[in-house]
C-alpha cells in the first residue's frame, strides 16, 4: 500500500513538474515588451516608431494613443545606409501642420542632421513636447543627395513621412477613438499657400477630384532657388502631375525665387485630407561655418484642403 501510495505521489509530482516546465517555456516564448521587427523596418530601410514614455507602447502608422500627464512623446529612429557612398539625413517634425522643435541630446531645434558612412547604421531617440488635447503628428525623414554629386533629388526619391494621432490627457486608459479628418482642416492660405479654383479664381477648401487646380505659392525668402514639393493624402505620400513639366511623380522640383502659380492634377480617386509640403532642396544649402542651419533655410509650407469626390 505504501509503495502504491508513493507511486501515486511520485506520479502527481512528475505531472506537476511537467506542467510547470511547459508553462514556464510557454511564458518565455510569449512576446515581451519589445518592438516587433515589422515596426522597426517598415519604410524603405528606415525604421521609425513612436513610444509613449510612461507606457512604452508602440503605435502603428495611424494609431491614436495617449501621452500620460506631462510626459514628452519619445520617438526612436533607426537609420541604415545601404548605399556605397556617404548619406546625409534631415529629421524634422510637424505638429498640427506646424514645424516644431525636436529634443535630441539636450538640444532643441527644428532640424537635426545626420551623416552615415557606407553600410553604417545609427539609432537614436528624440523627444517632442506635446500640448494638451488631440493632435496630428508627422515626422519627416529626408535623405540628402550624394554630397559628392551634382545630382538633385530624382522623382522616385521619397521624403519619408510617419503619421500618428496623439492625444495628451490625464487618463491612463488608451482611447481607440475614431476621428474625422475634417477635425483637422484648418482652411487654406497657410504659410503662403492657397488653392485656387481655375474657373472663378476663388480660394477653395474642397478639391473635386478630376479637376486641375492652381497651387498658389508665395515664396517668403529669396535665399532658396530650388524647392521640393510633395503631396500627402490621409498621411500617405501620393503621386500627382505638375502641368508645368507634364509628368506624374511623387516628388517635384521647382526652381523659383518668387511667387508662382502652378496647375496641379491629383492622380487619385480617394476622399480625404490633402497636405502639400514645400521644402527647400537640401542639396542647395549646407551648414554654415558655425555648423548651424538657420530657420529660414529649412521650412515647410502646408495647406490642408479636403479632397472630395463629387458624383
N, C-alpha and C positions, 0 to 999 in steps of 0.2 A: 504493500500500500504506500509506504514511504517513497519507494523507488518510483512508483507510478505518479505520486504527487510531485516529486522533484522533476520528473519529465514534463509534467504539465506546466510547472512554474518555469522551467527552462524554455519550453516552447513559447510560453507567453512573453518571456523576456526577449527571446530572439525576435518574435514578431514586433514587439515594441521597439527594439533597436533598429530593425529593418525599416519600420515606418518613420522613425526619427531620422535615419540616414536619407531616406527618399525625400522627406520633407526638407531637410537641410540642403540637399543637392538642388531640389526644385527652386527653393528660395534663392539660392546663389545664382541660379541661371536666369532669374527674373530680371528685366531691365531696371537698372538703378537710375539715379538722378543724373543721367548723362545725356549729352546731346546726340541724337541719332545721326549717323553718318550722312543720311539724306538731307538733314537740316544744316550740316556743316558745308557741304559742297553742292549747293542747289542752283548755282548760276554759273555757267561757263568757267568753271575752275575757281571762281571766287567763293568764299564762304562768309556769310554774314548772318547773324541772328540777333534777336532781342531777348533779353532776360530781365525780369523784374527782380531787383536785388533781394528784396525781402522774401521772395518765394522761390527764386531760382527756377522760374517757369519759362520754358522756351515757347515762343509764339510761332505759329505758322505764318504764311505770307500775308494773309488778310485777316488774321485773328484779332479779336478785341480782347484786351486783357488789362488788368488794373495795376497801378503802382500804389503801394500802401503808404499812408502818412506822407512824409516829406522825402521819401527816398528818390534819388535820381534814377532815371532809366539807364540801365547799363547795357551797352552793346559790345559784342565780341566780333572781331573781324579776323579772318584768316586769308592772307594773300599768298598766291603761288605764282611764281614767274616760270612758265613753261617755255619761254622763248630763249633764243640763243644770244640775245643781247639784253642790255640793261633796260628795265622798265620802271617808269615813274607813275605813281597813282596819286590822285587827289580825292580826298574824302570830305564831303560836305553834307549837311542835314537841313531839311526843310520841315518846319512845324507849322501846320495850317498854312502852307504855301509861302512861308517866310523863312529865309535863311537864318539859322540860329547858331550860337556858339557851341562848340564841342569841347568838352573837357578831356584832355589827354595828357598824361604825365604832368599834372598840376598846371597845365597851360590851357586857357580857354580862348579859342579863336574860331572863325567860321570855316577856315580851310586848314586841313592838315595834309602834308605832302610826304610821300614815302617813296624810296628808291630801292629796288631789289636787283641784285646781280642775277645772271643766268642761273636757273634751277634753284634759286633761293626761295625760302618760304619765310613768312613773318606772321606772327599772331600778336594781337594787342587788344585792349579793351578801352572803351571811352564812355563818358557819362554825359547825359543830357538832363538839364533842369526842365521839368515839365510842370506847367501851372495846373491848378485845379481844373477839373472838367474833362471833357472828351475832346480829343484832338486827332487830326490826320497827320501821320508822320511818314516822311520819305527820307531814305538815306541814299545818297548818290555816291557811287564809286566810279571815278573816271580814269581811264587809262590814257596816259600821255603817249603820244607817238615816240618813236625811237629818237633819242636826243641827238644821235649822230646822223640823222636822216632829215632831208628837207621835205619828206612826205608828210602831208597833213592827215587828219582823220579820213578814212575811207567810209563810204556809206554803210558798209556792213559792220563797222566798228560800233559797239554798243556802249552807251552810258548805262551802267548797271544801277537799277533802282530797286529798293526794297520798300514795300509799303506795309504799315501797321496802323491799326486804330488803337489809340491809347486812352484809357480813362483813369484819371487820378482821383482817388477818393479815400474815405476812411474805412470802408467796409473791407473785411478780409475775405469776402466771397467773390469768386470770379463771376462776372456777368457776361454771358454769351448773348449780348444784345444785338439785334439786327437793326442797323441804322440805314437811313436812306442817304444816297449820295447828295441829294438835294439839301441835306442839313449843312453841307459844307460849301454850297455855292455862294460865293462872295461877289458875284457880279463880274464886271469887266473893267477895263481901264486900270488894271493893277500894274504898277511899275512901268507904265507907259505902253502897255499892250492893250489893244481893243480889237474886237471882231466886228466887221462892218458888212452889212447886207449890200451886195453889189447892185441890187435893184434900186433902192432908195437911199443908200448911203447911211442908213440908220445903224446905231450901235445895237447889237443883239445879244441875247443870252441863250437863245435856242438855235441850234445849228441843224437845219433839215439835211439829213444825210442824202447825198446825191447832188447837193448844190455846191458850187465853188464859191468860197468866201474870201474876202480880203483880210489878211492879217496885217494890222497896222502897228508898226514898231517904231517907237521913238527912242533912239539910242542916247542914253544920258551922258556918255563920255566919248571923247574923240581919241582917247588913248588906244582903243582897241580897233583893229581893222578887220579882223576875221572872227566870225561867230559860228557857233554850233546850235542848231535848232532841232529839238526832238519833241515828240508828242506822246502823252500817256493817256490811255483810255482806261478808266477804272483801275489805275495803278499799274497797268501793263504798257510797255513801250510798243507802239504800233507804227506801221508804215503809212506814209502819206506822200502825195506828189506836190512838188513845187513847180508851178506852171512857168516859173522863170527859166528853169532848165529842163522841165518836162520829163522827169523820171521819178519813179517811185522808190523810196528808200526810208529807212527808219531814222536816218540822220542826214541833215542837210547843212552844208556850209554856206554862210553868207559873207560876202565881202562888202562892207559898207562903213562909212564914217558919218552917217547922218540918218535921218528918218527914212523909212522905206515902207511901201505898201506892196504886199506880195500875195497873189492868188494862191489859195491852198485848196486841194481836193482831198477829202478824207476817204481812205480806202477801207471802209468798214461798214457793217450793217448792224452794229450793236448800239443799243441805247445806254447812255451812262454819262459819267463825268469826264470831261476832257481837260487836260492841262498841257499847255505849251511851256517849255522851258528853253530859255535862250541864255547861253553862257559864252563868254569869250573863249576862243580856241586856246587851250592850254599851251599849245606849241608856240604861240606867238609871244608869250611872256615867260620870263624866268624870274627867279628870285633876285632881288636887288642885292647890292653889296652887303647890306645888313642881314641878309637871309630872311627878309620879311616879304610876304605877298600882301600888298596893300588891298584894302577893301574894294576899291573901285576897279581893280583888275579882274576880280572874280566875283560875279554876282549872278543872280538868276531873275529873269522876268517871267512871271507866271500869270496866266489868266484861266479862269475856270468856267467856261460856258457849259450848259447842259446839252449834251448831244441827244437829239430826239428824232425818232423815225416818224415821219408823217405818212399816214395812209393815202 
